[in-house]
Every structure is written in C-alpha cells, then in structure tokens.
Amino acid sequence: MDATLKAYRESIDNIDAALVFMLAERFKITQAVGRYKAETGLPPADPGRESEQIARLRALAASANLDPEFSEKFLRFIIDEVIRHHQAARG
C-alpha cells in the first residue's frame, strides 16, 4: 500500500473512532431522556422535535457540502433507534 493511501485510511480510521465515541455519548444522553420520559409519562416519540432536528441537520449538511438526503437518512436511523430505546425503558 502506498504512503498516501495509508495516510488517508489512518485519517478515516481516526474519524470513525471519533464517530463511535460521539454516538456512544449521544446514546448515553438519550437513554437518560428515555428514563425521564418514562418516569414523567411523556411519550417515547416527539414528532415535532424530530421534524425540527431533521430540518436543522439538513441545513447543517447543506452548509457543510454534505448531501442533505444522506444526513436525513442518518438522523432518521438514529432517531428510530432512540425511540426503540425509549419504548424499552417503559418496561
């Protein structure tokens, strides 16, 4: 493998590691939100908040020259997983 490709791959590996840790932190917080919602009787899903977050992320993606469709699919996957966790927190 040439040095240039090796350097690119090392950077990708570092970014992937950062993403995993950031997702872990995000899910730690959303699990706390799920417990709070369960304790206070709030519904597991909040469609209004979800719509706001998707719109916000699409705008951020566009400003970062990232495909907004991709960013929405990515966030939708995360939101669906969070809702699943929130539903499970209800016992």
Buried (B, 14 or more C-beta within 10 A) or exposed (E): EEEEEEEEEEEEEEEEEEEEEEEEEEBEEBBEBBBEBBEEEEEBBBEEEBEEBBEEBBEEBEEEEBEBEEBBEBBBEBBEEBBEBBBEBEE
